[in-house]
């Protein structure tokens, strides 16, 4: 096993996660199997109980792990399926060591940070690196490890010490360190300043780690004299210093690294240069060019409560982007704070209220993502009501599905006090109830988490067609409330259709409004499995409906879904489908957003 460690210096938020993902993709394009590990030095056991405002979204894995959003970047770039063990936190490490101490595993020794915590970190890395994540048997060739935070942070010191030991523990030529740093340009002077990076590398060396490669973030490419200065003061060869300058979109980063021959420097440090293939990023490059050339807009209103930090909805944004590129449309997201749509805001600040409704009504489609807490729920209900009555394409995810059901019960069934037990435990018409197996005393890890199977009860529905006429689909969940099964008969009699359910038939997974052009709510989170070349079926449906292409998408899906699936399974070529001179079939077996994309789609 070979290891690539990515660290960061000077300031946080430099894009270590995207850099680590891009390095992984570049190495994968050279013919190697790649896995990833993210180290988060916080004391939380996992990201499940952390506020999206503070840490961005909680990314959910197939095995139910609630992890850092960077693991989402790894999965999207590398098209792999990670596990909860691929995210290491201080909380997990200390918990495992304390559990051992309580069992008496240390035989009366004094348990200390060195060697017990540092040994536990190294053992966890070695164990997690061997977990197959690409659907093949056996461990990967290379593990990319990202250390969260910034060099010098007090909470990351045990990990720095452990990784320093680890660099000597593994075989020579099996460890390569990439340090991501900042080279700022001061407006007053107008030149690139190397001093912050010099200090960062000096601090890194003082902690026992020596960088093999410098990845410098800057607004423009590094001047040659700046590279030479960094090489001289940081003791890194000039050819091992690459610039990650500002680009139109992050899909350019792997191409930047390739063009600067970063893969050669890494592979040379890992003694793999002789067996590596020439990096093949043909499909990635083509997709990036398409992304850059898009100009025909599709406007989606995102109605949420965490819009103050866009990373709170990172996977949803990426899924929208993947789908819009698949439909050859330029994505424009209209951010709508849900509470701004409510009557309270109309009284307190009419201008904000008017602006929020203007953005909502000016959108081609509406998306209500998941969330927790009752703030803004009434605004989300009003957004769902507007989408339903105005025939605007709508996709509700998790809480977004639940509020769509509540709105329908209130407006169509006339149950004006219909609500969810989450926000009104005493409601006389509970449309959404607490799941029987949930815990009301412990928050972390007690929800219905991870990949679960949804069966299509009604085959002739939009959702099933978008999934290629699937009979079931496996998607990731994260919820502790569900639609009340006792109210389903009333709701369906009034026109709602619960087309997808779990294996028991009592847990509602997908709801559609057949009389609407595109009105779908799902209890799961389809955004977590979306990939740049394989967008989520339901997001593709939303984008297609929002730009008038849904009938074409559904017809093509219905016509070739079996052949696409058979082609994917047998290796036979699938037919190309053309529209307006554009081939809708991409090189990865996708048909304008209809994919057999590892979602467990069954035909």
C-alpha positions as CSV (number, residue, x, y, z in Angstrom):
1,X,0.0,0.0,0.0
2,X,1.2,3.5,-0.9
3,X,0.1,6.6,1.0
4,X,-0.3,10.2,-0.1
5,X,-0.8,12.7,2.7
6,X,-2.4,16.1,2.0
7,X,-1.9,18.8,4.7
8,X,-2.8,22.5,4.7
9,X,-1.0,25.6,6.0
10,X,-1.4,29.3,6.6
11,X,-5.3,29.5,6.6
12,X,-8.2,27.0,6.5
13,X,-10.5,26.8,3.5
14,X,-7.7,26.5,0.9
15,X,-9.4,23.5,-0.8
16,X,-7.5,20.6,0.6
17,X,-10.5,18.3,0.0
18,X,-10.7,19.2,-3.7
19,X,-7.0,18.9,-4.0
20,X,-6.9,15.5,-2.4
21,X,-9.9,14.4,-4.6
22,X,-8.1,15.7,-7.7
23,X,-4.9,13.9,-6.8
24,X,-6.9,10.7,-6.3
25,X,-8.6,11.1,-9.7
26,X,-5.2,11.9,-11.4
27,X,-3.6,8.8,-9.9
28,X,-6.7,6.7,-10.8
29,X,-6.4,8.0,-14.4
30,X,-2.8,6.6,-14.4
31,X,-4.3,3.1,-13.9
32,X,-4.1,2.7,-10.1
33,X,-6.9,1.8,-7.7
34,X,-7.3,4.6,-5.2
35,X,-9.0,5.0,-1.8
36,X,-9.3,7.9,0.6
37,X,-9.2,8.7,4.3
38,X,-10.3,12.0,5.9
39,X,-8.9,12.9,9.3
40,X,-11.0,15.4,11.3
41,X,-9.3,16.5,14.6
42,X,-12.5,17.5,16.3
43,X,-13.7,15.6,19.4
44,X,-17.1,14.7,17.9
45,X,-17.4,11.0,17.2
46,X,-18.8,11.9,13.8
47,X,-20.4,14.9,12.0
48,X,-24.0,13.8,12.7
49,X,-24.7,16.2,15.5
50,X,-22.9,19.2,14.1
51,X,-24.7,22.3,12.8
52,X,-24.5,22.8,9.0
53,X,-23.9,26.5,9.7
54,X,-20.6,25.6,11.5
55,X,-19.3,22.7,9.5
56,X,-21.3,22.5,6.2
57,X,-23.4,19.5,5.3
58,X,-23.4,16.1,6.9
59,X,-22.5,13.6,4.1
60,X,-24.1,10.1,4.5
61,X,-22.4,6.9,3.3
62,X,-24.0,3.6,2.2
63,X,-23.2,2.1,5.6
64,X,-24.9,4.9,7.5
65,X,-21.8,6.8,8.5
66,X,-22.4,10.5,9.0
67,X,-19.2,12.1,7.9
68,X,-17.4,15.2,6.7
69,X,-18.4,16.7,3.4
70,X,-15.0,16.1,1.9
71,X,-15.8,12.4,1.7
72,X,-18.5,13.5,-0.7
73,X,-15.9,15.1,-2.9
74,X,-13.8,11.9,-2.8
75,X,-16.9,9.8,-3.8
76,X,-17.9,12.2,-6.6
77,X,-14.4,12.6,-8.1
78,X,-13.3,9.0,-7.7
79,X,-16.7,7.3,-8.2
80,X,-16.1,5.1,-5.1
81,X,-18.2,4.0,-2.1
82,X,-16.5,4.8,1.2
83,X,-17.2,3.5,4.7
84,X,-17.5,5.2,8.1
85,X,-14.0,4.0,8.9
86,X,-12.7,6.2,6.1
87,X,-13.4,9.2,8.3
88,X,-11.2,9.4,11.4
89,X,-12.0,11.8,14.2
90,X,-10.3,12.5,17.6
91,X,-13.5,11.3,19.2
92,X,-13.4,7.9,17.4
93,X,-9.7,7.4,18.3
94,X,-10.0,8.3,22.0
95,X,-13.2,6.3,22.3
96,X,-11.5,3.2,20.9
97,X,-8.4,3.7,23.2
98,X,-10.6,4.2,26.3
99,X,-12.7,1.2,25.5
100,X,-9.5,-0.9,25.3
101,X,-8.3,0.6,28.6
102,X,-11.6,-0.3,30.3
103,X,-11.3,-3.9,29.0
104,X,-7.8,-4.1,30.4
105,X,-6.1,-4.5,27.0
106,X,-3.1,-2.4,28.1
107,X,-2.3,-4.7,31.0
108,X,-1.9,-2.0,33.7
109,X,0.2,0.4,31.7
110,X,-0.3,4.1,31.9
111,X,-2.3,5.0,28.8
112,X,-0.8,8.1,27.1
113,X,-1.1,10.1,23.9
114,X,2.3,8.6,22.8
115,X,2.3,5.8,22.1
116,X,-1.3,4.6,22.6
117,X,-3.2,7.3,20.8
118,X,-0.6,7.6,18.0
119,X,-0.5,3.9,17.6
120,X,-4.3,3.7,17.4
121,X,-4.3,6.4,14.7
122,X,-1.7,4.5,12.6
123,X,-3.5,1.2,13.0
124,X,-6.8,2.8,12.0
125,X,-5.2,4.2,8.9
126,X,-3.7,0.9,7.9
127,X,-7.0,-0.9,8.5
128,X,-9.2,1.6,6.7
129,X,-6.8,1.8,3.7
130,X,-7.3,-1.9,3.0
131,X,-11.1,-1.6,2.7
132,X,-12.2,-2.1,-0.9
133,X,-14.2,0.9,-2.1
134,X,-14.4,0.5,-5.9
135,X,-16.4,-2.7,-6.1
136,X,-13.4,-4.9,-6.7
137,X,-11.8,-7.4,-4.3
138,X,-8.7,-6.7,-2.3
139,X,-7.2,-3.4,-1.2
140,X,-6.4,-0.4,-3.4
141,X,-3.0,0.5,-4.6
142,X,-2.8,4.1,-3.2
143,X,-4.5,5.7,-0.2
144,X,-4.9,9.5,-0.2
145,X,-5.1,10.8,3.3
146,X,-6.3,14.4,4.0
147,X,-5.5,15.9,7.4
148,X,-8.2,18.4,8.3
149,X,-7.4,21.8,9.8
150,X,-4.2,23.8,9.5
151,X,-0.6,22.9,10.6
152,X,-0.1,24.3,14.0
153,X,-3.6,23.6,15.3
154,X,-3.3,22.2,18.8
155,X,-6.1,19.6,18.3
156,X,-4.2,18.1,15.3
157,X,-0.9,17.5,17.2
158,X,-1.5,13.8,18.0
159,X,-2.3,13.2,14.3
160,X,0.8,15.1,13.2
161,X,3.0,13.0,15.5
162,X,1.3,9.8,14.4
163,X,1.7,10.6,10.7
164,X,5.4,11.5,11.3
165,X,5.9,8.1,12.9
166,X,3.8,6.5,10.1
167,X,6.0,7.9,7.4
168,X,8.9,5.9,8.9
169,X,6.8,2.9,9.7
170,X,5.8,2.1,6.1
171,X,8.3,0.9,3.5
172,X,10.7,3.4,2.0
173,X,9.1,5.0,-1.1
174,X,5.6,4.3,0.2
175,X,4.8,7.8,1.6
176,X,4.4,11.1,-0.2
177,X,3.4,14.4,1.5
178,X,1.6,17.1,-0.5
179,X,1.4,20.4,1.4
180,X,-1.3,22.9,0.3
181,X,-0.4,26.4,1.2
182,X,-1.3,30.0,0.3
183,X,0.8,32.4,-1.8
184,X,-1.1,35.7,-1.4
185,X,-0.9,38.7,-3.7
186,X,-1.0,41.9,-1.8
187,X,-2.9,44.6,-3.7
188,X,-0.6,47.4,-2.5
189,X,2.6,45.6,-3.7
190,X,1.1,43.5,-6.5
191,X,3.5,40.6,-6.1
192,X,3.2,37.0,-4.9
193,X,4.5,36.7,-1.3
194,X,6.2,33.5,-0.3
195,X,6.7,34.2,3.5
196,X,3.5,32.5,4.7
197,X,4.4,29.3,2.9
198,X,7.9,29.4,4.2
199,X,6.7,29.7,7.8
200,X,4.1,26.9,7.2
201,X,6.7,24.5,5.8
202,X,9.1,25.4,8.6
203,X,6.4,24.5,11.1
204,X,5.7,21.3,9.3
205,X,9.3,20.3,9.4
206,X,9.6,21.1,13.1
207,X,6.8,18.7,13.7
208,X,8.6,15.8,12.0
209,X,7.0,15.9,8.5
210,X,8.9,16.9,5.3
211,X,6.8,17.9,2.2
212,X,7.7,16.2,-1.1
213,X,5.4,18.5,-3.1
214,X,4.0,22.0,-2.6
215,X,0.6,22.9,-4.0
216,X,0.3,26.6,-3.8
217,X,-3.0,28.4,-3.9
218,X,-2.9,31.8,-5.6
219,X,-5.0,34.0,-7.7
220,X,-2.7,33.5,-10.7
221,X,0.0,31.0,-11.7
222,X,3.3,31.3,-9.8
223,X,6.0,33.4,-11.3
224,X,9.2,31.4,-12.1
225,X,11.2,33.4,-9.7
226,X,8.6,32.8,-6.9
227,X,8.9,29.1,-7.5
228,X,12.7,29.2,-7.3
229,X,12.5,31.2,-4.0
230,X,10.0,28.7,-2.6
231,X,12.3,25.8,-3.7
232,X,15.3,27.4,-2.1
233,X,13.7,28.2,1.3
234,X,11.4,25.2,1.6
235,X,13.9,22.6,0.3
236,X,11.4,21.3,-2.3
237,X,12.5,20.8,-6.0
238,X,11.1,23.5,-8.3
239,X,9.5,20.8,-10.5
240,X,7.6,19.6,-7.4
241,X,5.9,23.0,-6.8
242,X,2.5,23.4,-8.5
243,X,0.1,26.3,-8.6
244,X,-3.6,25.8,-7.9
245,X,-4.7,29.2,-9.2
246,X,-8.3,30.3,-9.5
247,X,-10.3,28.5,-12.1
248,X,-13.9,28.8,-13.4
249,X,-14.9,25.5,-11.7
250,X,-13.3,22.8,-9.6
251,X,-13.3,20.2,-12.4
252,X,-10.3,22.1,-13.8
253,X,-8.1,21.2,-10.7
254,X,-7.2,17.6,-11.9
255,X,-6.3,19.0,-15.3
256,X,-4.2,21.7,-13.7
257,X,-2.3,19.1,-11.7
258,X,-1.8,16.9,-14.8
259,X,-0.6,19.8,-16.9
260,X,2.0,20.6,-14.2
261,X,3.0,17.0,-14.0
262,X,2.1,16.6,-10.4
263,X,1.3,12.9,-11.0
264,X,4.9,12.3,-12.1
265,X,6.3,13.9,-8.9
266,X,3.9,11.9,-6.7
267,X,4.5,8.6,-8.6
268,X,8.3,9.2,-8.5
269,X,8.1,9.7,-4.7
270,X,6.1,6.4,-4.4
271,X,8.4,4.4,-6.8
272,X,5.5,3.8,-9.2
273,X,6.6,5.9,-12.1
274,X,7.8,2.9,-14.1
275,X,4.5,1.0,-14.0
276,X,2.1,4.0,-14.4
277,X,0.1,4.6,-17.5
278,X,-0.2,8.0,-19.1
279,X,-3.1,9.8,-17.4
280,X,-6.3,9.4,-19.4
281,X,-8.7,12.3,-18.5
282,X,-10.4,12.4,-21.9
283,X,-13.9,12.1,-20.6
284,X,-13.3,14.5,-17.6
285,X,-11.7,17.1,-20.0
286,X,-14.7,16.9,-22.4
287,X,-17.2,17.3,-19.5
288,X,-15.2,20.3,-18.1
289,X,-15.3,22.0,-21.5
290,X,-19.0,21.4,-21.8
291,X,-19.5,23.0,-18.4
292,X,-17.5,26.1,-19.3
293,X,-19.4,26.6,-22.6
294,X,-22.9,26.4,-21.2
295,X,-24.9,29.6,-21.5
296,X,-28.6,28.6,-21.8
297,X,-29.8,29.1,-18.2
298,X,-32.1,27.0,-16.0
299,X,-33.1,28.7,-12.8
300,X,-33.7,26.6,-9.6
301,X,-35.0,28.1,-6.4
302,X,-33.4,26.5,-3.4
303,X,-35.8,27.0,-0.4
304,X,-33.8,26.3,2.8
305,X,-32.9,27.5,6.2
306,X,-29.1,27.2,6.1
307,X,-28.5,29.4,3.0
308,X,-26.1,31.6,5.0
309,X,-23.5,28.9,4.3
310,X,-23.7,27.4,0.9
311,X,-21.7,24.3,2.0
312,X,-24.8,23.3,4.0
313,X,-26.3,22.1,0.7
314,X,-23.1,21.1,-1.1
315,X,-24.2,17.7,-2.3
316,X,-27.6,19.1,-3.5
317,X,-25.8,21.8,-5.4
318,X,-23.4,19.3,-7.0
319,X,-26.3,17.0,-8.0
320,X,-28.1,20.0,-9.6
321,X,-24.9,20.9,-11.4
322,X,-24.4,17.3,-12.6
323,X,-27.9,17.2,-13.9
324,X,-27.8,20.6,-15.6
325,X,-24.6,19.8,-17.4
326,X,-26.2,16.5,-18.5
327,X,-29.1,18.6,-19.9
328,X,-26.7,21.1,-21.4
329,X,-28.0,24.0,-19.3
330,X,-26.2,26.6,-17.2
331,X,-27.4,26.2,-13.6
332,X,-28.5,29.4,-11.8
333,X,-29.4,28.8,-8.1
334,X,-31.8,31.3,-6.6
335,X,-31.3,31.1,-2.8
336,X,-34.5,31.6,-0.9
337,X,-34.4,31.8,2.9
338,X,-37.6,29.8,3.8
339,X,-38.5,32.1,6.7
340,X,-38.6,35.1,4.3
341,X,-41.6,33.7,2.6
342,X,-43.7,33.7,5.7
343,X,-46.3,36.3,6.9
344,X,-44.2,37.3,9.8
345,X,-41.5,38.6,7.5
346,X,-44.1,40.4,5.4
347,X,-45.0,42.4,8.5
348,X,-41.5,42.9,9.9
349,X,-39.6,43.5,6.6
350,X,-41.9,43.8,3.5
351,X,-38.9,44.4,1.1
352,X,-37.2,41.1,2.1
353,X,-40.5,39.3,1.8
354,X,-41.2,40.7,-1.6
355,X,-37.7,39.9,-2.8
356,X,-37.9,36.3,-1.6
357,X,-41.2,35.7,-3.4
358,X,-39.9,37.4,-6.5
359,X,-36.9,35.0,-6.6
360,X,-39.2,32.0,-6.0
361,X,-41.7,33.0,-8.7
362,X,-38.9,33.8,-11.2
363,X,-37.5,30.3,-11.0
364,X,-38.0,27.5,-13.5
365,X,-38.1,24.8,-10.8
366,X,-38.2,24.6,-7.0
367,X,-36.2,22.4,-4.7
368,X,-36.9,22.0,-0.9
369,X,-34.0,20.1,0.7
370,X,-33.8,18.3,4.0
371,X,-33.3,20.0,7.3
372,X,-34.0,19.9,11.1
373,X,-35.9,22.3,13.3
374,X,-39.1,24.2,12.8
375,X,-37.6,27.5,11.7
376,X,-38.7,28.3,8.1
377,X,-41.0,25.3,7.9
378,X,-44.1,27.4,7.1
379,X,-42.1,29.1,4.3
380,X,-41.2,25.7,2.9
381,X,-44.9,24.7,3.0
382,X,-45.8,27.9,1.1
383,X,-43.2,27.2,-1.5
384,X,-44.6,23.6,-2.0
385,X,-48.1,25.1,-2.3
386,X,-47.0,27.6,-4.9
387,X,-45.2,24.9,-6.9
388,X,-48.2,22.6,-6.8
389,X,-50.8,25.2,-7.7
390,X,-48.7,27.0,-10.3
391,X,-47.5,23.7,-12.0
392,X,-43.9,24.6,-11.4
393,X,-41.5,21.6,-11.3
394,X,-40.9,20.6,-7.7
395,X,-38.5,18.2,-5.9
396,X,-38.8,17.7,-2.1
397,X,-36.0,15.8,-0.3
398,X,-36.5,14.3,3.2
399,X,-38.2,17.1,5.2
400,X,-39.0,18.6,1.7
401,X,-41.2,15.5,1.0
402,X,-42.8,15.7,4.4
403,X,-43.8,19.3,4.1
404,X,-45.3,18.6,0.7
405,X,-47.5,16.0,2.2
406,X,-48.5,18.3,5.1
407,X,-49.3,21.1,2.6
408,X,-51.5,18.7,0.6
409,X,-53.4,17.6,3.7
410,X,-54.0,21.2,4.7
411,X,-55.0,22.6,1.3
412,X,-56.7,19.6,-0.4
413,X,-58.0,17.5,2.5
414,X,-59.0,20.6,4.5
415,X,-57.1,19.4,7.6
416,X,-55.9,22.9,8.5
417,X,-54.1,21.7,11.7
418,X,-52.2,18.9,9.8
419,X,-48.6,18.9,10.9
420,X,-45.6,16.7,11.8
421,X,-45.1,15.4,15.3
422,X,-41.6,16.9,15.1
423,X,-42.9,20.4,15.4
424,X,-46.3,19.8,17.0
425,X,-46.4,16.7,19.1
426,X,-50.0,17.3,20.0
427,X,-51.4,17.7,16.5
428,X,-54.7,16.0,16.0
429,X,-53.8,15.2,12.3
430,X,-50.2,13.9,12.3
431,X,-49.1,13.6,8.7
432,X,-45.6,12.8,9.8
433,X,-44.8,10.7,12.9
434,X,-41.7,9.6,14.9
435,X,-40.3,6.3,13.6
436,X,-41.0,3.4,16.0
437,X,-37.3,2.3,16.1
438,X,-36.0,5.8,16.8
439,X,-34.4,7.2,20.0
440,X,-35.7,10.4,21.7
441,X,-32.8,10.5,24.2
442,X,-29.7,10.1,22.0
443,X,-29.1,12.2,19.0
444,X,-26.0,10.8,17.4
445,X,-26.4,7.9,15.0
446,X,-29.9,7.1,16.0
447,X,-31.7,8.0,12.8
448,X,-32.6,5.7,9.9
449,X,-29.3,6.0,8.2
450,X,-27.5,4.7,5.1
451,X,-28.6,2.8,2.0
452,X,-32.1,1.3,2.1
453,X,-34.2,-0.3,-0.6
454,X,-37.3,1.4,-2.1
455,X,-39.7,-0.7,-4.2
456,X,-41.8,0.9,-6.9
457,X,-45.4,0.1,-6.1
458,X,-46.6,1.8,-9.3
459,X,-44.3,0.9,-12.2
460,X,-45.9,3.5,-14.6
461,X,-44.7,6.6,-12.7
462,X,-42.2,9.3,-13.5
463,X,-39.8,8.2,-10.8
464,X,-39.6,4.6,-12.0
465,X,-39.1,5.8,-15.6
466,X,-36.4,8.2,-14.6
467,X,-34.6,5.3,-12.9
468,X,-34.8,3.3,-16.2
469,X,-38.1,1.4,-15.4
470,X,-36.5,0.0,-12.2
471,X,-38.5,-2.2,-9.9
472,X,-36.5,-1.0,-6.9
473,X,-33.7,1.4,-6.1
474,X,-31.2,1.7,-3.2
475,X,-30.7,5.2,-1.9
476,X,-29.2,6.8,1.2
477,X,-31.4,8.0,4.1
478,X,-31.0,10.3,7.1
479,X,-34.3,10.8,9.0
480,X,-36.1,10.0,12.3
481,X,-39.6,11.0,11.2
482,X,-41.7,9.4,8.4
483,X,-45.1,10.0,6.7
484,X,-47.9,8.5,8.8
485,X,-49.0,5.3,7.2
486,X,-52.5,5.6,8.7
487,X,-53.2,8.7,6.5
488,X,-52.1,7.2,3.2
489,X,-55.5,6.0,2.1
490,X,-57.0,9.5,2.6
491,X,-54.1,11.3,0.8
492,X,-54.2,8.8,-2.1
493,X,-57.9,9.1,-2.5
494,X,-57.4,12.9,-2.8
495,X,-54.9,12.5,-5.6
496,X,-51.4,12.0,-4.1
497,X,-49.7,8.9,-5.2
498,X,-47.1,7.1,-3.0
499,X,-45.3,5.3,-5.7
500,X,-42.3,4.1,-3.7
501,X,-42.3,2.2,-0.4
502,X,-39.9,0.1,1.7
503,X,-40.1,-3.7,1.9
504,X,-42.9,-3.6,4.4
505,X,-45.1,-1.4,2.3
506,X,-45.8,0.9,5.3
507,X,-42.9,3.3,5.1
508,X,-43.4,5.9,2.3
509,X,-40.3,6.6,0.2
510,X,-41.5,8.4,-2.9
511,X,-44.6,10.6,-3.5
512,X,-45.8,12.0,-6.8
513,X,-48.7,14.2,-7.9
514,X,-49.8,12.5,-11.2
515,X,-51.8,15.6,-12.3
516,X,-48.7,17.8,-12.0
517,X,-45.9,18.1,-14.7
518,X,-43.3,17.2,-12.2
519,X,-44.0,17.1,-8.4
520,X,-42.0,14.5,-6.6
521,X,-41.0,14.1,-3.0
522,X,-38.5,11.5,-1.7
523,X,-37.7,10.4,1.9
524,X,-34.2,9.5,0.9
525,X,-31.3,11.8,-0.2
526,X,-30.6,11.1,-3.9
527,X,-27.9,13.8,-4.0
528,X,-25.4,11.6,-2.1
529,X,-25.0,9.2,-5.1
530,X,-24.9,11.8,-7.8
531,X,-21.6,11.8,-9.8
532,X,-20.2,14.3,-12.4
533,X,-20.7,11.8,-15.2
534,X,-23.7,10.0,-13.7
535,X,-26.3,12.5,-12.3
536,X,-29.0,11.5,-10.0
537,X,-32.1,10.4,-11.9
538,X,-34.5,12.6,-9.9
539,X,-32.3,15.7,-10.2
540,X,-32.1,15.1,-14.0
541,X,-35.9,14.9,-14.0
542,X,-36.2,18.2,-12.1
543,X,-33.8,20.0,-14.5
544,X,-35.4,18.5,-17.6
545,X,-38.9,19.4,-16.4
546,X,-37.6,22.9,-15.6
547,X,-36.4,23.5,-19.1
548,X,-39.2,21.7,-21.0
549,X,-37.3,18.5,-21.8
550,X,-39.0,16.0,-19.4
551,X,-41.2,14.2,-22.0
552,X,-38.1,13.7,-24.2
553,X,-36.2,12.4,-21.2
554,X,-39.0,10.0,-20.1
555,X,-39.6,8.8,-23.6
556,X,-35.9,8.1,-24.3
557,X,-35.6,6.5,-20.8
558,X,-38.6,4.2,-21.5
559,X,-37.4,3.3,-25.0
560,X,-33.8,2.4,-24.3
561,X,-33.6,1.7,-20.5
562,X,-33.3,-2.0,-20.9
563,X,-30.7,-1.7,-23.6
564,X,-28.7,0.8,-21.6
565,X,-28.8,-1.7,-18.6
566,X,-27.9,-4.6,-20.8
567,X,-25.1,-2.7,-22.5
568,X,-23.7,-1.7,-19.1
569,X,-23.8,-5.3,-17.9
570,X,-22.6,-7.1,-21.0
571,X,-20.2,-4.6,-22.5
572,X,-22.3,-4.3,-25.7
573,X,-22.6,-0.9,-27.2
574,X,-25.8,1.0,-26.6
575,X,-27.4,3.1,-29.3
576,X,-26.7,6.8,-29.6
577,X,-29.6,9.2,-29.3
578,X,-29.5,12.6,-30.9
579,X,-31.4,15.8,-30.3
580,X,-30.8,19.1,-32.1
581,X,-27.5,17.8,-33.4
582,X,-26.3,16.9,-29.9
583,X,-25.6,13.3,-28.9
584,X,-27.4,12.7,-25.6
585,X,-25.5,9.5,-25.0
586,X,-22.2,10.0,-23.2
587,X,-19.2,7.8,-23.1
588,X,-20.1,6.3,-19.7
589,X,-23.3,4.7,-20.7
590,X,-25.6,7.6,-19.8
591,X,-28.5,8.9,-21.7
592,X,-29.2,12.6,-21.0
593,X,-29.4,12.0,-17.3
594,X,-30.7,8.4,-17.3
595,X,-28.1,6.2,-15.7
596,X,-27.4,2.8,-14.2
597,X,-25.2,4.7,-11.7
598,X,-24.5,2.3,-8.9
599,X,-27.7,3.2,-7.1
600,X,-28.7,-0.4,-7.1
601,X,-31.2,0.2,-9.9
602,X,-32.8,-3.1,-10.8
603,X,-34.5,-3.6,-14.2
